[in-house]
Amino acid sequence: MNQQELTFEQAYRELETTVKRLEHETLPLAEMIALYQRGVDLANYCDQQLDTAVLSVKVLTSSVQLSDRP
């Protein structure tokens, strides 16, 4: 499943699982590198999703503040 098909929550859970596997499992080097790359991709995706959410909140907050002005 690619990142665009994942919700933020799904991607974050997969990232947590990936980190745990890298920290606690003994894997062949090639598999560790692939798993690490997947983790980097998931972290970037989550970061982009958070940036989008923050921007949306800022836009909503500024529009609410503008509408509250007399």
ABEGO torsion letter per residue (X at the ends): XBAAABBAAAAAAAAAAAAAAAAABBBBAAAAAAAAAAAAAAAAAAAAAAAAAAAAAAAAAAAAAAAABX
